[in-house]
Amino acid sequence: MNPEILREICAVRMPFGKYEGTILADLPVSYLEWFLRNGGMPKGKLGMQLSTVYEIKLNGLTDLLIPIRASVRNGL
C-alpha cells in the first residue's frame, strides 16, 4: 500500500455526485458499492483512490487511517 495514496484519500474531496465535497475516506460503503454495480469505479486516479477506500472499509481497516487523518489535519 502506497503511503501517499493513504494520505490522499484522507485529504482529497469527492469532485462530483451525491457526496461532492466529502473527503474520500468518509464516503459510505453503499456509495462505493453503487459505483461497482453501475459500471465500476471511475477511470484514472480517482477510481484507484475510491477502490482503495472501498478495500479499506470492506476489510475493516479504517483505524489504519486515524494517524494519517491527524497528520493531514495538522498539515504534516
N, CA, C and O atoms as CSV, one atom per row, in Angstrom:
chain,resi,resn,atom,element,x,y,z
A,1,MET,N,N,0.852,-1.174,0.000
A,1,MET,CA,C,0.000,0.000,0.000
A,1,MET,C,C,0.894,1.232,0.000
A,1,MET,O,O,1.770,1.380,0.852
A,2,ASN,N,N,0.664,2.096,-0.948
A,2,ASN,CA,C,1.429,3.330,-1.092
A,2,ASN,C,C,0.979,4.346,-0.033
A,2,ASN,O,O,-0.195,4.717,-0.004
A,3,PRO,N,N,1.894,4.802,0.838
A,3,PRO,CA,C,1.508,5.756,1.885
A,3,PRO,C,C,0.942,7.059,1.322
A,3,PRO,O,O,0.088,7.682,1.953
A,4,GLU,N,N,1.397,7.471,0.162
A,4,GLU,CA,C,0.898,8.714,-0.435
A,4,GLU,C,C,-0.579,8.576,-0.812
A,4,GLU,O,O,-1.344,9.533,-0.685
A,5,ILE,N,N,-0.979,7.397,-1.272
A,5,ILE,CA,C,-2.390,7.153,-1.610
A,5,ILE,C,C,-3.243,7.274,-0.350
A,5,ILE,O,O,-4.323,7.865,-0.374
A,6,LEU,N,N,-2.749,6.709,0.748
A,6,LEU,CA,C,-3.498,6.782,2.005
A,6,LEU,C,C,-3.651,8.234,2.449
A,6,LEU,O,O,-4.711,8.635,2.929
A,7,ARG,N,N,-2.607,9.003,2.287
A,7,ARG,CA,C,-2.668,10.426,2.635
A,7,ARG,C,C,-3.683,11.141,1.743
A,7,ARG,O,O,-4.473,11.955,2.221
A,8,GLU,N,N,-3.656,10.836,0.458
A,8,GLU,CA,C,-4.573,11.483,-0.482
A,8,GLU,C,C,-6.033,11.188,-0.148
A,8,GLU,O,O,-6.870,12.090,-0.190
A,9,ILE,N,N,-6.346,9.936,0.182
A,9,ILE,CA,C,-7.754,9.610,0.435
A,9,ILE,C,C,-8.273,10.259,1.720
A,9,ILE,O,O,-9.481,10.331,1.948
A,10,CYS,N,N,-7.338,10.731,2.556
A,10,CYS,CA,C,-7.735,11.448,3.776
A,10,CYS,C,C,-7.794,12.956,3.552
A,10,CYS,O,O,-8.201,13.695,4.449
A,11,ALA,N,N,-7.397,13.420,2.377
A,11,ALA,CA,C,-7.360,14.861,2.105
A,11,ALA,C,C,-8.212,15.274,0.907
A,11,ALA,O,O,-8.787,16.362,0.895
A,12,VAL,N,N,-8.292,14.406,-0.093
A,12,VAL,CA,C,-8.995,14.741,-1.340
A,12,VAL,C,C,-10.501,14.623,-1.144
A,12,VAL,O,O,-10.986,13.716,-0.468
A,13,ARG,N,N,-11.222,15.548,-1.743
A,13,ARG,CA,C,-12.693,15.552,-1.662
A,13,ARG,C,C,-13.294,14.995,-2.946
A,13,ARG,O,O,-12.733,15.146,-4.031
A,14,MET,N,N,-14.430,14.356,-2.802
A,14,MET,CA,C,-15.162,13.814,-3.952
A,14,MET,C,C,-15.533,14.984,-4.868
A,14,MET,O,O,-16.170,15.940,-4.423
A,15,PRO,N,N,-15.136,14.914,-6.153
A,15,PRO,CA,C,-15.335,16.063,-7.038
A,15,PRO,C,C,-16.729,16.181,-7.661
A,15,PRO,O,O,-17.033,17.202,-8.278
A,16,PHE,N,N,-17.573,15.173,-7.516
A,16,PHE,CA,C,-18.887,15.214,-8.162
A,16,PHE,C,C,-19.848,14.275,-7.462
A,16,PHE,O,O,-19.461,13.497,-6.590
A,17,GLY,N,N,-21.113,14.363,-7.860
A,17,GLY,CA,C,-22.112,13.396,-7.408
A,17,GLY,C,C,-22.760,13.737,-6.088
A,17,GLY,O,O,-22.608,14.832,-5.548
A,18,LYS,N,N,-23.482,12.766,-5.595
A,18,LYS,CA,C,-24.265,12.904,-4.370
A,18,LYS,C,C,-23.414,13.350,-3.181
A,18,LYS,O,O,-23.882,14.112,-2.336
A,19,TYR,N,N,-22.184,12.886,-3.115
A,19,TYR,CA,C,-21.300,13.195,-1.996
A,19,TYR,C,C,-20.194,14.174,-2.384
A,19,TYR,O,O,-19.108,14.145,-1.803
A,20,GLU,N,N,-20.461,15.034,-3.355
A,20,GLU,CA,C,-19.493,16.040,-3.776
A,20,GLU,C,C,-19.036,16.844,-2.552
A,20,GLU,O,O,-19.854,17.301,-1.754
A,21,GLY,N,N,-17.722,17.005,-2.422
A,21,GLY,CA,C,-17.158,17.762,-1.307
A,21,GLY,C,C,-16.800,16.926,-0.092
A,21,GLY,O,O,-16.173,17.431,0.839
A,22,THR,N,N,-17.189,15.655,-0.083
A,22,THR,CA,C,-16.885,14.761,1.043
A,22,THR,C,C,-15.474,14.196,0.879
A,22,THR,O,O,-15.081,13.795,-0.216
A,23,ILE,N,N,-14.723,14.169,1.970
A,23,ILE,CA,C,-13.395,13.538,1.947
A,23,ILE,C,C,-13.581,12.078,1.505
A,23,ILE,O,O,-14.489,11.397,1.982
A,24,LEU,N,N,-12.730,11.608,0.605
A,24,LEU,CA,C,-12.891,10.262,0.048
A,24,LEU,C,C,-12.979,9.194,1.140
A,24,LEU,O,O,-13.786,8.270,1.037
A,25,ALA,N,N,-12.167,9.312,2.171
A,25,ALA,CA,C,-12.173,8.309,3.250
A,25,ALA,C,C,-13.484,8.302,4.025
A,25,ALA,O,O,-13.777,7.342,4.738
A,26,ASP,N,N,-14.278,9.366,3.891
A,26,ASP,CA,C,-15.546,9.464,4.614
A,26,ASP,C,C,-16.746,9.007,3.782
A,26,ASP,O,O,-17.874,9.022,4.273
A,27,LEU,N,N,-16.520,8.610,2.552
A,27,LEU,CA,C,-17.630,8.144,1.713
A,27,LEU,C,C,-18.202,6.851,2.282
A,27,LEU,O,O,-17.448,5.984,2.725
A,28,PRO,N,N,-19.516,6.714,2.274
A,28,PRO,CA,C,-20.108,5.468,2.781
A,28,PRO,C,C,-19.864,4.299,1.822
A,28,PRO,O,O,-19.784,4.482,0.607
A,29,VAL,N,N,-19.750,3.116,2.382
A,29,VAL,CA,C,-19.538,1.909,1.584
A,29,VAL,C,C,-20.661,1.748,0.554
A,29,VAL,O,O,-20.416,1.303,-0.567
A,30,SER,N,N,-21.877,2.105,0.930
A,30,SER,CA,C,-23.001,1.951,-0.003
A,30,SER,C,C,-22.784,2.758,-1.288
A,30,SER,O,O,-23.189,2.320,-2.364
A,31,TYR,N,N,-22.155,3.919,-1.186
A,31,TYR,CA,C,-21.881,4.741,-2.369
A,31,TYR,C,C,-20.808,4.088,-3.227
A,31,TYR,O,O,-20.906,4.084,-4.455
A,32,LEU,N,N,-19.794,3.542,-2.590
A,32,LEU,CA,C,-18.732,2.856,-3.321
A,32,LEU,C,C,-19.282,1.602,-4.007
A,32,LEU,O,O,-18.899,1.283,-5.132
A,33,GLU,N,N,-20.174,0.902,-3.326
A,33,GLU,CA,C,-20.813,-0.272,-3.927
A,33,GLU,C,C,-21.696,0.135,-5.102
A,33,GLU,O,O,-21.816,-0.611,-6.073
A,34,TRP,N,N,-22.312,1.305,-5.023
A,34,TRP,CA,C,-23.134,1.803,-6.129
A,34,TRP,C,C,-22.286,1.930,-7.393
A,34,TRP,O,O,-22.719,1.544,-8.478
A,35,PHE,N,N,-21.074,2.475,-7.248
A,35,PHE,CA,C,-20.176,2.568,-8.400
A,35,PHE,C,C,-19.925,1.183,-8.997
A,35,PHE,O,O,-19.993,1.004,-10.213
A,36,LEU,N,N,-19.638,0.214,-8.143
A,36,LEU,CA,C,-19.337,-1.138,-8.619
A,36,LEU,C,C,-20.527,-1.766,-9.347
A,36,LEU,O,O,-20.343,-2.482,-10.331
A,37,ARG,N,N,-21.739,-1.502,-8.871
A,37,ARG,CA,C,-22.939,-2.038,-9.515
A,37,ARG,C,C,-23.277,-1.327,-10.826
A,37,ARG,O,O,-23.977,-1.882,-11.673
A,38,ASN,N,N,-22.787,-0.114,-10.991
A,38,ASN,CA,C,-23.160,0.707,-12.143
A,38,ASN,C,C,-21.979,0.999,-13.062
A,38,ASN,O,O,-21.747,2.148,-13.438
A,39,GLY,N,N,-21.255,-0.014,-13.411
A,39,GLY,CA,C,-20.190,0.140,-14.401
A,39,GLY,C,C,-18.785,0.238,-13.853
A,39,GLY,O,O,-17.831,0.337,-14.624
A,40,GLY,N,N,-18.634,0.215,-12.553
A,40,GLY,CA,C,-17.301,0.243,-11.959
A,40,GLY,C,C,-16.870,1.625,-11.506
A,40,GLY,O,O,-17.558,2.621,-11.729
A,41,MET,N,N,-15.730,1.654,-10.873
A,41,MET,CA,C,-15.172,2.906,-10.366
A,41,MET,C,C,-14.782,3.786,-11.551
A,41,MET,O,O,-14.537,3.282,-12.647
A,42,PRO,N,N,-14.724,5.100,-11.332
A,42,PRO,CA,C,-14.273,5.994,-12.402
A,42,PRO,C,C,-12.866,5.608,-12.858
A,42,PRO,O,O,-12.121,4.957,-12.126
A,43,LYS,N,N,-12.526,6.007,-14.042
A,43,LYS,CA,C,-11.180,5.736,-14.577
A,43,LYS,C,C,-10.159,6.650,-13.907
A,43,LYS,O,O,-10.509,7.681,-13.331
A,44,GLY,N,N,-8.919,6.260,-13.992
A,44,GLY,CA,C,-7.818,7.102,-13.540
A,44,GLY,C,C,-7.578,7.075,-12.044
A,44,GLY,O,O,-7.943,6.135,-11.337
A,45,LYS,N,N,-6.943,8.155,-11.590
A,45,LYS,CA,C,-6.505,8.251,-10.201
A,45,LYS,C,C,-7.673,8.211,-9.222
A,45,LYS,O,O,-7.586,7.557,-8.182
A,46,LEU,N,N,-8.762,8.903,-9.543
A,46,LEU,CA,C,-9.916,8.906,-8.643
A,46,LEU,C,C,-10.448,7.493,-8.447
A,46,LEU,O,O,-10.771,7.103,-7.324
A,47,GLY,N,N,-10.541,6.730,-9.515
A,47,GLY,CA,C,-11.006,5.349,-9.418
A,47,GLY,C,C,-10.113,4.506,-8.530
A,47,GLY,O,O,-10.593,3.684,-7.749
A,48,MET,N,N,-8.806,4.716,-8.653
A,48,MET,CA,C,-7.858,3.978,-7.814
A,48,MET,C,C,-8.020,4.390,-6.352
A,48,MET,O,O,-7.956,3.546,-5.458
A,49,GLN,N,N,-8.229,5.677,-6.108
A,49,GLN,CA,C,-8.429,6.150,-4.739
A,49,GLN,C,C,-9.722,5.583,-4.154
A,49,GLN,O,O,-9.739,5.128,-3.011
A,50,LEU,N,N,-10.791,5.609,-4.925
A,50,LEU,CA,C,-12.070,5.073,-4.444
A,50,LEU,C,C,-11.979,3.568,-4.196
A,50,LEU,O,O,-12.546,3.059,-3.230
A,51,SER,N,N,-11.270,2.862,-5.065
A,51,SER,CA,C,-11.075,1.420,-4.867
A,51,SER,C,C,-10.308,1.141,-3.584
A,51,SER,O,O,-10.598,0.178,-2.875
A,52,THR,N,N,-9.339,1.981,-3.294
A,52,THR,CA,C,-8.557,1.840,-2.061
A,52,THR,C,C,-9.442,2.055,-0.839
A,52,THR,O,O,-9.380,1.285,0.119
A,53,VAL,N,N,-10.265,3.099,-0.872
A,53,VAL,CA,C,-11.191,3.360,0.236
A,53,VAL,C,C,-12.129,2.168,0.416
A,53,VAL,O,O,-12.376,1.732,1.540
A,54,TYR,N,N,-12.644,1.650,-0.682
A,54,TYR,CA,C,-13.560,0.512,-0.621
A,54,TYR,C,C,-12.887,-0.692,0.041
A,54,TYR,O,O,-13.464,-1.316,0.932
A,55,GLU,N,N,-11.684,-1.013,-0.388
A,55,GLU,CA,C,-10.968,-2.165,0.177
A,55,GLU,C,C,-10.693,-1.972,1.669
A,55,GLU,O,O,-10.818,-2.913,2.453
A,56,ILE,N,N,-10.323,-0.763,2.055
A,56,ILE,CA,C,-10.063,-0.479,3.475
A,56,ILE,C,C,-11.333,-0.687,4.290
A,56,ILE,O,O,-11.309,-1.340,5.333
A,57,LYS,N,N,-12.433,-0.132,3.814
A,57,LYS,CA,C,-13.695,-0.244,4.557
A,57,LYS,C,C,-14.218,-1.680,4.545
A,57,LYS,O,O,-14.700,-2.172,5.566
A,58,LEU,N,N,-14.127,-2.344,3.415
A,58,LEU,CA,C,-14.599,-3.713,3.282
A,58,LEU,C,C,-13.873,-4.653,4.245
A,58,LEU,O,O,-14.469,-5.594,4.769
A,59,ASN,N,N,-12.607,-4.398,4.470
A,59,ASN,CA,C,-11.792,-5.267,5.317
A,59,ASN,C,C,-11.662,-4.775,6.760
A,59,ASN,O,O,-10.866,-5.310,7.532
A,60,GLY,N,N,-12.447,-3.755,7.120
A,60,GLY,CA,C,-12.454,-3.274,8.496
A,60,GLY,C,C,-11.152,-2.626,8.936
A,60,GLY,O,O,-10.757,-2.745,10.096
A,61,LEU,N,N,-10.487,-1.944,8.020
A,61,LEU,CA,C,-9.185,-1.359,8.323
A,61,LEU,C,C,-9.224,0.161,8.485
A,61,LEU,O,O,-8.194,0.819,8.346
A,62,THR,N,N,-10.383,0.719,8.772
A,62,THR,CA,C,-10.498,2.176,8.846
A,62,THR,C,C,-9.632,2.773,9.963
A,62,THR,O,O,-9.228,3.932,9.870
A,63,ASP,N,N,-9.345,2.005,11.007
A,63,ASP,CA,C,-8.468,2.513,12.073
A,63,ASP,C,C,-7.067,2.819,11.546
A,63,ASP,O,O,-6.346,3.629,12.127
A,64,LEU,N,N,-6.691,2.181,10.464
A,64,LEU,CA,C,-5.406,2.439,9.814
A,64,LEU,C,C,-5.282,3.909,9.412
A,64,LEU,O,O,-4.176,4.444,9.351
A,65,LEU,N,N,-6.405,4.556,9.141
A,65,LEU,CA,C,-6.397,5.935,8.657
A,65,LEU,C,C,-6.353,6.980,9.772
A,65,LEU,O,O,-6.144,8.159,9.487
A,66,ILE,N,N,-6.542,6.589,11.018
A,66,ILE,CA,C,-6.600,7.558,12.122
A,66,ILE,C,C,-5.329,8.415,12.208
A,66,ILE,O,O,-5.439,9.641,12.228
A,67,PRO,N,N,-4.134,7.824,12.260
A,67,PRO,CA,C,-2.939,8.686,12.346
A,67,PRO,C,C,-2.714,9.500,11.069
A,67,PRO,O,O,-2.163,10.600,11.120
A,68,ILE,N,N,-3.133,8.967,9.947
A,68,ILE,CA,C,-2.961,9.691,8.684
A,68,ILE,C,C,-3.889,10.901,8.650
A,68,ILE,O,O,-3.489,11.986,8.227
A,69,ARG,N,N,-5.122,10.712,9.094
A,69,ARG,CA,C,-6.070,11.841,9.176
A,69,ARG,C,C,-5.518,12.931,10.089
A,69,ARG,O,O,-5.619,14.118,9.776
A,70,ALA,N,N,-4.938,12.531,11.210
A,70,ALA,CA,C,-4.385,13.507,12.155
A,70,ALA,C,C,-3.247,14.293,11.510
A,70,ALA,O,O,-3.151,15.507,11.694
A,71,SER,N,N,-2.399,13.621,10.768
A,71,SER,CA,C,-1.284,14.330,10.126
A,71,SER,C,C,-1.784,15.263,9.023
A,71,SER,O,O,-1.219,16.337,8.819
A,72,VAL,N,N,-2.827,14.865,8.319
A,72,VAL,CA,C,-3.412,15.726,7.283
A,72,VAL,C,C,-4.020,16.967,7.927
A,72,VAL,O,O,-3.823,18.082,7.444
A,73,ARG,N,N,-4.759,16.773,9.019
A,73,ARG,CA,C,-5.381,17.903,9.732
A,73,ARG,C,C,-4.336,18.879,10.257
A,73,ARG,O,O,-4.543,20.092,10.258
A,74,ASN,N,N,-3.213,18.330,10.701
A,74,ASN,CA,C,-2.150,19.166,11.282
A,74,ASN,C,C,-1.205,19.716,10.214
A,74,ASN,O,O,-0.246,20.417,10.534
A,75,GLY,N,N,-1.475,19.399,8.952
A,75,GLY,CA,C,-0.657,19.925,7.871
A,75,GLY,C,C,0.716,19.328,7.754
A,75,GLY,O,O,1.618,19.957,7.199
A,76,LEU,N,N,0.901,18.128,8.261
A,76,LEU,CA,C,2.217,17.478,8.193
A,76,LEU,C,C,2.432,16.775,6.880
A,76,LEU,O,O,3.488,16.180,6.665
